[in-house]
Every structure is written in C-alpha cells, then in structure tokens.
Amino acid sequence: MIRPRPPYQRVLASPEVPEKRKERLRQEYQELNPVMLQRRIEENLEALWRLHG
C-alpha cells in the first residue's frame, strides 16, 4: 500500500522540479514557524471581522 505524502514531500520527490527550486523550498520550509503562522491567521481573521462589521 502506498502511503499518501504531503505536497511538500511530493514536490521534493518529483523529477520534473529543478533542484534549485527544491533547495529554495527546503530553506523556506526550515524557516516556517507554526506559532507565528497561527498568530498571523488570527490577526487577519480579526481584521476581516472588523471590516465586515
């Protein structure tokens, strides 16, 4: 049985994606901060609610 993989892993495994692009994706992936991403999502949602009301 083949296990599903996240898009990030599928891109890295793809022979069609140039290695230079893969390296850039690896760097971006290493710099991701889930806590900061969640904070930004919450801030943007609050801003949207303010615009709506």
HTML snippet that shows the backbone in 3Dmol.js (N, CA, C, O; Angstrom):
<script src="https://3Dmol.org/build/3Dmol-min.js"></script>
<div id="view" style="width:600px;height:400px;position:relative"></div>
<script>
const pdb = `
ATOM      1  N   MET A   1       0.841  -1.187   0.000  1.00  0.00           N
ATOM      2  CA  MET A   1       0.000   0.000   0.000  1.00  0.00           C
ATOM      3  C   MET A   1       0.881   1.243   0.000  1.00  0.00           C
ATOM      4  O   MET A   1       1.832   1.342   0.775  1.00  0.00           O
ATOM      5  N   ILE A   2       0.558   2.180  -0.867  1.00  0.00           N
ATOM      6  CA  ILE A   2       1.306   3.433  -0.955  1.00  0.00           C
ATOM      7  C   ILE A   2       0.696   4.423   0.025  1.00  0.00           C
ATOM      8  O   ILE A   2      -0.513   4.655   0.027  1.00  0.00           O
ATOM      9  N   ARG A   3       1.556   5.001   0.859  1.00  0.00           N
ATOM     10  CA  ARG A   3       1.089   5.992   1.832  1.00  0.00           C
ATOM     11  C   ARG A   3       1.029   7.366   1.165  1.00  0.00           C
ATOM     12  O   ARG A   3       1.934   7.730   0.415  1.00  0.00           O
ATOM     13  N   PRO A   4      -0.029   8.126   1.433  1.00  0.00           N
ATOM     14  CA  PRO A   4      -0.113   9.478   0.888  1.00  0.00           C
ATOM     15  C   PRO A   4       0.971  10.360   1.508  1.00  0.00           C
ATOM     16  O   PRO A   4       1.328  10.209   2.677  1.00  0.00           O
ATOM     17  N   ARG A   5       1.481  11.277   0.698  1.00  0.00           N
ATOM     18  CA  ARG A   5       2.513  12.191   1.177  1.00  0.00           C
ATOM     19  C   ARG A   5       2.027  13.628   1.045  1.00  0.00           C
ATOM     20  O   ARG A   5       1.242  13.946   0.152  1.00  0.00           O
ATOM     21  N   PRO A   6       2.494  14.487   1.930  1.00  0.00           N
ATOM     22  CA  PRO A   6       2.129  15.908   1.826  1.00  0.00           C
ATOM     23  C   PRO A   6       2.683  16.497   0.525  1.00  0.00           C
ATOM     24  O   PRO A   6       3.652  15.980  -0.032  1.00  0.00           O
ATOM     25  N   PRO A   7       2.064  17.576   0.046  1.00  0.00           N
ATOM     26  CA  PRO A   7       2.540  18.206  -1.193  1.00  0.00           C
ATOM     27  C   PRO A   7       4.031  18.538  -1.160  1.00  0.00           C
ATOM     28  O   PRO A   7       4.723  18.362  -2.162  1.00  0.00           O
ATOM     29  N   TYR A   8       4.529  19.012  -0.030  1.00  0.00           N
ATOM     30  CA  TYR A   8       5.952  19.349   0.081  1.00  0.00           C
ATOM     31  C   TYR A   8       6.827  18.150  -0.267  1.00  0.00           C
ATOM     32  O   TYR A   8       7.789  18.287  -1.024  1.00  0.00           O
ATOM     33  N   GLN A   9       6.512  16.994   0.268  1.00  0.00           N
ATOM     34  CA  GLN A   9       7.301  15.794   0.000  1.00  0.00           C
ATOM     35  C   GLN A   9       7.144  15.328  -1.443  1.00  0.00           C
ATOM     36  O   GLN A   9       8.095  14.828  -2.045  1.00  0.00           O
ATOM     37  N   ARG A  10       5.948  15.490  -1.996  1.00  0.00           N
ATOM     38  CA  ARG A  10       5.743  15.097  -3.391  1.00  0.00           C
ATOM     39  C   ARG A  10       6.560  15.964  -4.324  1.00  0.00           C
ATOM     40  O   ARG A  10       7.126  15.466  -5.297  1.00  0.00           O
ATOM     41  N   VAL A  11       6.631  17.261  -4.039  1.00  0.00           N
ATOM     42  CA  VAL A  11       7.435  18.168  -4.869  1.00  0.00           C
ATOM     43  C   VAL A  11       8.904  17.778  -4.809  1.00  0.00           C
ATOM     44  O   VAL A  11       9.575  17.708  -5.839  1.00  0.00           O
ATOM     45  N   LEU A  12       9.404  17.523  -3.603  1.00  0.00           N
ATOM     46  CA  LEU A  12      10.816  17.156  -3.467  1.00  0.00           C
ATOM     47  C   LEU A  12      11.140  15.838  -4.173  1.00  0.00           C
ATOM     48  O   LEU A  12      12.268  15.644  -4.627  1.00  0.00           O
ATOM     49  N   ALA A  13      10.171  14.939  -4.268  1.00  0.00           N
ATOM     50  CA  ALA A  13      10.401  13.652  -4.922  1.00  0.00           C
ATOM     51  C   ALA A  13      10.225  13.723  -6.439  1.00  0.00           C
ATOM     52  O   ALA A  13      10.592  12.788  -7.150  1.00  0.00           O
ATOM     53  N   SER A  14       9.674  14.808  -6.926  1.00  0.00           N
ATOM     54  CA  SER A  14       9.361  14.919  -8.346  1.00  0.00           C
ATOM     55  C   SER A  14      10.613  15.183  -9.186  1.00  0.00           C
ATOM     56  O   SER A  14      11.371  16.107  -8.891  1.00  0.00           O
ATOM     57  N   PRO A  15      10.833  14.380 -10.225  1.00  0.00           N
ATOM     58  CA  PRO A  15      11.978  14.638 -11.107  1.00  0.00           C
ATOM     59  C   PRO A  15      11.758  15.849 -12.021  1.00  0.00           C
ATOM     60  O   PRO A  15      12.710  16.362 -12.610  1.00  0.00           O
ATOM     61  N   GLU A  16      10.502  16.305 -12.141  1.00  0.00           N
ATOM     62  CA  GLU A  16      10.211  17.456 -13.004  1.00  0.00           C
ATOM     63  C   GLU A  16      10.582  18.799 -12.373  1.00  0.00           C
ATOM     64  O   GLU A  16      10.716  19.800 -13.077  1.00  0.00           O
ATOM     65  N   VAL A  17      10.747  18.822 -11.056  1.00  0.00           N
ATOM     66  CA  VAL A  17      11.060  20.071 -10.357  1.00  0.00           C
ATOM     67  C   VAL A  17      12.579  20.229 -10.299  1.00  0.00           C
ATOM     68  O   VAL A  17      13.280  19.334  -9.826  1.00  0.00           O
ATOM     69  N   PRO A  18      13.086  21.363 -10.776  1.00  0.00           N
ATOM     70  CA  PRO A  18      14.545  21.580 -10.758  1.00  0.00           C
ATOM     71  C   PRO A  18      15.104  21.583  -9.335  1.00  0.00           C
ATOM     72  O   PRO A  18      14.435  22.012  -8.394  1.00  0.00           O
ATOM     73  N   GLU A  19      16.317  21.108  -9.196  1.00  0.00           N
ATOM     74  CA  GLU A  19      16.958  21.020  -7.884  1.00  0.00           C
ATOM     75  C   GLU A  19      17.096  22.397  -7.226  1.00  0.00           C
ATOM     76  O   GLU A  19      16.987  22.515  -6.005  1.00  0.00           O
ATOM     77  N   LYS A  20      17.330  23.410  -8.013  1.00  0.00           N
ATOM     78  CA  LYS A  20      17.448  24.767  -7.466  1.00  0.00           C
ATOM     79  C   LYS A  20      16.149  25.182  -6.777  1.00  0.00           C
ATOM     80  O   LYS A  20      16.179  25.795  -5.710  1.00  0.00           O
ATOM     81  N   ARG A  21      15.014  24.851  -7.383  1.00  0.00           N
ATOM     82  CA  ARG A  21      13.708  25.166  -6.797  1.00  0.00           C
ATOM     83  C   ARG A  21      13.484  24.355  -5.519  1.00  0.00           C
ATOM     84  O   ARG A  21      12.958  24.870  -4.533  1.00  0.00           O
ATOM     85  N   LYS A  22      13.883  23.103  -5.547  1.00  0.00           N
ATOM     86  CA  LYS A  22      13.741  22.248  -4.363  1.00  0.00           C
ATOM     87  C   LYS A  22      14.555  22.792  -3.197  1.00  0.00           C
ATOM     88  O   LYS A  22      14.098  22.777  -2.054  1.00  0.00           O
ATOM     89  N   GLU A  23      15.754  23.270  -3.485  1.00  0.00           N
ATOM     90  CA  GLU A  23      16.592  23.814  -2.412  1.00  0.00           C
ATOM     91  C   GLU A  23      15.945  25.045  -1.802  1.00  0.00           C
ATOM     92  O   GLU A  23      15.978  25.227  -0.585  1.00  0.00           O
ATOM     93  N   ARG A  24      15.357  25.891  -2.638  1.00  0.00           N
ATOM     94  CA  ARG A  24      14.670  27.082  -2.122  1.00  0.00           C
ATOM     95  C   ARG A  24      13.477  26.683  -1.251  1.00  0.00           C
ATOM     96  O   ARG A  24      13.232  27.294  -0.211  1.00  0.00           O
ATOM     97  N   LEU A  25      12.746  25.668  -1.674  1.00  0.00           N
ATOM     98  CA  LEU A  25      11.622  25.179  -0.867  1.00  0.00           C
ATOM     99  C   LEU A  25      12.097  24.613   0.471  1.00  0.00           C
ATOM    100  O   LEU A  25      11.461  24.826   1.503  1.00  0.00           O
ATOM    101  N   ARG A  26      13.206  23.897   0.445  1.00  0.00           N
ATOM    102  CA  ARG A  26      13.758  23.358   1.699  1.00  0.00           C
ATOM    103  C   ARG A  26      14.098  24.485   2.668  1.00  0.00           C
ATOM    104  O   ARG A  26      13.810  24.392   3.861  1.00  0.00           O
ATOM    105  N   GLN A  27      14.710  25.545   2.157  1.00  0.00           N
ATOM    106  CA  GLN A  27      15.071  26.685   3.009  1.00  0.00           C
ATOM    107  C   GLN A  27      13.818  27.338   3.597  1.00  0.00           C
ATOM    108  O   GLN A  27      13.767  27.631   4.792  1.00  0.00           O
ATOM    109  N   GLU A  28      12.808  27.564   2.749  1.00  0.00           N
ATOM    110  CA  GLU A  28      11.574  28.171   3.234  1.00  0.00           C
ATOM    111  C   GLU A  28      10.906  27.287   4.282  1.00  0.00           C
ATOM    112  O   GLU A  28      10.397  27.786   5.285  1.00  0.00           O
ATOM    113  N   TYR A  29      10.906  25.992   4.053  1.00  0.00           N
ATOM    114  CA  TYR A  29      10.292  25.051   4.984  1.00  0.00           C
ATOM    115  C   TYR A  29      10.981  25.110   6.345  1.00  0.00           C
ATOM    116  O   TYR A  29      10.313  25.066   7.378  1.00  0.00           O
ATOM    117  N   GLN A  30      12.295  25.208   6.355  1.00  0.00           N
ATOM    118  CA  GLN A  30      13.047  25.273   7.607  1.00  0.00           C
ATOM    119  C   GLN A  30      12.761  26.550   8.389  1.00  0.00           C
ATOM    120  O   GLN A  30      12.879  26.576   9.614  1.00  0.00           O
ATOM    121  N   GLU A  31      12.382  27.609   7.672  1.00  0.00           N
ATOM    122  CA  GLU A  31      12.137  28.900   8.319  1.00  0.00           C
ATOM    123  C   GLU A  31      10.697  29.061   8.812  1.00  0.00           C
ATOM    124  O   GLU A  31      10.386  30.043   9.487  1.00  0.00           O
ATOM    125  N   LEU A  32       9.818  28.112   8.484  1.00  0.00           N
ATOM    126  CA  LEU A  32       8.432  28.231   8.921  1.00  0.00           C
ATOM    127  C   LEU A  32       8.329  28.140  10.438  1.00  0.00           C
ATOM    128  O   LEU A  32       9.001  27.334  11.082  1.00  0.00           O
ATOM    129  N   ASN A  33       7.475  28.982  10.982  1.00  0.00           N
ATOM    130  CA  ASN A  33       7.248  29.000  12.412  1.00  0.00           C
ATOM    131  C   ASN A  33       5.742  28.853  12.636  1.00  0.00           C
ATOM    132  O   ASN A  33       4.997  29.817  12.458  1.00  0.00           O
ATOM    133  N   PRO A  34       5.287  27.667  13.020  1.00  0.00           N
ATOM    134  CA  PRO A  34       3.851  27.428  13.158  1.00  0.00           C
ATOM    135  C   PRO A  34       3.153  28.393  14.110  1.00  0.00           C
ATOM    136  O   PRO A  34       2.006  28.769  13.871  1.00  0.00           O
ATOM    137  N   VAL A  35       3.817  28.796  15.172  1.00  0.00           N
ATOM    138  CA  VAL A  35       3.206  29.721  16.131  1.00  0.00           C
ATOM    139  C   VAL A  35       2.972  31.080  15.478  1.00  0.00           C
ATOM    140  O   VAL A  35       1.909  31.679  15.643  1.00  0.00           O
ATOM    141  N   MET A  36       3.960  31.561  14.743  1.00  0.00           N
ATOM    142  CA  MET A  36       3.809  32.845  14.063  1.00  0.00           C
ATOM    143  C   MET A  36       2.754  32.767  12.964  1.00  0.00           C
ATOM    144  O   MET A  36       1.984  33.708  12.776  1.00  0.00           O
ATOM    145  N   LEU A  37       2.716  31.659  12.244  1.00  0.00           N
ATOM    146  CA  LEU A  37       1.698  31.496  11.210  1.00  0.00           C
ATOM    147  C   LEU A  37       0.303  31.548  11.812  1.00  0.00           C
ATOM    148  O   LEU A  37      -0.580  32.211  11.267  1.00  0.00           O
ATOM    149  N   GLN A  38       0.091  30.856  12.930  1.00  0.00           N
ATOM    150  CA  GLN A  38      -1.217  30.870  13.595  1.00  0.00           C
ATOM    151  C   GLN A  38      -1.565  32.284  14.052  1.00  0.00           C
ATOM    152  O   GLN A  38      -2.711  32.713  13.912  1.00  0.00           O
ATOM    153  N   ARG A  39      -0.610  32.998  14.586  1.00  0.00           N
ATOM    154  CA  ARG A  39      -0.848  34.370  15.044  1.00  0.00           C
ATOM    155  C   ARG A  39      -1.266  35.265  13.871  1.00  0.00           C
ATOM    156  O   ARG A  39      -2.189  36.070  13.994  1.00  0.00           O
ATOM    157  N   ARG A  40      -0.581  35.117  12.740  1.00  0.00           N
ATOM    158  CA  ARG A  40      -0.923  35.924  11.562  1.00  0.00           C
ATOM    159  C   ARG A  40      -2.317  35.595  11.058  1.00  0.00           C
ATOM    160  O   ARG A  40      -3.062  36.492  10.662  1.00  0.00           O
ATOM    161  N   ILE A  41      -2.676  34.310  11.069  1.00  0.00           N
ATOM    162  CA  ILE A  41      -4.018  33.907  10.641  1.00  0.00           C
ATOM    163  C   ILE A  41      -5.062  34.553  11.539  1.00  0.00           C
ATOM    164  O   ILE A  41      -6.053  35.099  11.053  1.00  0.00           O
ATOM    165  N   GLU A  42      -4.842  34.493  12.841  1.00  0.00           N
ATOM    166  CA  GLU A  42      -5.799  35.083  13.788  1.00  0.00           C
ATOM    167  C   GLU A  42      -5.905  36.597  13.605  1.00  0.00           C
ATOM    168  O   GLU A  42      -7.004  37.150  13.647  1.00  0.00           O
ATOM    169  N   GLU A  43      -4.778  37.265  13.403  1.00  0.00           N
ATOM    170  CA  GLU A  43      -4.802  38.712  13.191  1.00  0.00           C
ATOM    171  C   GLU A  43      -5.565  39.064  11.919  1.00  0.00           C
ATOM    172  O   GLU A  43      -6.344  40.017  11.897  1.00  0.00           O
ATOM    173  N   ASN A  44      -5.337  38.292  10.862  1.00  0.00           N
ATOM    174  CA  ASN A  44      -6.039  38.557   9.605  1.00  0.00           C
ATOM    175  C   ASN A  44      -7.534  38.294   9.731  1.00  0.00           C
ATOM    176  O   ASN A  44      -8.341  39.032   9.166  1.00  0.00           O
ATOM    177  N   LEU A  45      -7.911  37.255  10.461  1.00  0.00           N
ATOM    178  CA  LEU A  45      -9.329  36.990  10.679  1.00  0.00           C
ATOM    179  C   LEU A  45      -9.985  38.111  11.466  1.00  0.00           C
ATOM    180  O   LEU A  45     -11.104  38.518  11.153  1.00  0.00           O
ATOM    181  N   GLU A  46      -9.298  38.614  12.486  1.00  0.00           N
ATOM    182  CA  GLU A  46      -9.832  39.739  13.258  1.00  0.00           C
ATOM    183  C   GLU A  46     -10.029  40.963  12.375  1.00  0.00           C
ATOM    184  O   GLU A  46     -11.034  41.665  12.490  1.00  0.00           O
ATOM    185  N   ALA A  47      -9.067  41.214  11.495  1.00  0.00           N
ATOM    186  CA  ALA A  47      -9.162  42.360  10.594  1.00  0.00           C
ATOM    187  C   ALA A  47     -10.355  42.193   9.654  1.00  0.00           C
ATOM    188  O   ALA A  47     -11.078  43.152   9.382  1.00  0.00           O
ATOM    189  N   LEU A  48     -10.554  40.987   9.167  1.00  0.00           N
ATOM    190  CA  LEU A  48     -11.707  40.732   8.294  1.00  0.00           C
ATOM    191  C   LEU A  48     -13.023  40.955   9.021  1.00  0.00           C
ATOM    192  O   LEU A  48     -13.947  41.544   8.461  1.00  0.00           O
ATOM    193  N   TRP A  49     -13.119  40.490  10.264  1.00  0.00           N
ATOM    194  CA  TRP A  49     -14.347  40.691  11.041  1.00  0.00           C
ATOM    195  C   TRP A  49     -14.601  42.168  11.293  1.00  0.00           C
ATOM    196  O   TRP A  49     -15.747  42.617  11.264  1.00  0.00           O
ATOM    197  N   ARG A  50     -13.531  42.931  11.541  1.00  0.00           N
ATOM    198  CA  ARG A  50     -13.698  44.380  11.737  1.00  0.00           C
ATOM    199  C   ARG A  50     -14.215  45.048  10.465  1.00  0.00           C
ATOM    200  O   ARG A  50     -15.060  45.941  10.533  1.00  0.00           O
ATOM    201  N   LEU A  51     -13.716  44.622   9.314  1.00  0.00           N
ATOM    202  CA  LEU A  51     -14.177  45.179   8.050  1.00  0.00           C
ATOM    203  C   LEU A  51     -15.633  44.819   7.772  1.00  0.00           C
ATOM    204  O   LEU A  51     -16.379  45.611   7.196  1.00  0.00           O
ATOM    205  N   HIS A  52     -16.017  43.657   8.173  1.00  0.00           N
ATOM    206  CA  HIS A  52     -17.383  43.168   7.940  1.00  0.00           C
ATOM    207  C   HIS A  52     -18.393  43.903   8.800  1.00  0.00           C
ATOM    208  O   HIS A  52     -19.508  44.179   8.356  1.00  0.00           O
ATOM    209  N   GLY A  53     -18.008  44.224  10.034  1.00  0.00           N
ATOM    210  CA  GLY A  53     -18.959  44.803  10.968  1.00  0.00           C
ATOM    211  C   GLY A  53     -18.901  46.254  10.975  1.00  0.00           C
ATOM    212  O   GLY A  53     -19.645  46.898  11.714  1.00  0.00           O
TER     213      GLY A  53
END
`;
const viewer = $3Dmol.createViewer("view");
viewer.addModel(pdb, "pdb");
viewer.setStyle({}, {cartoon: {color: "spectrum"}});
viewer.zoomTo();
viewer.render();
</script>
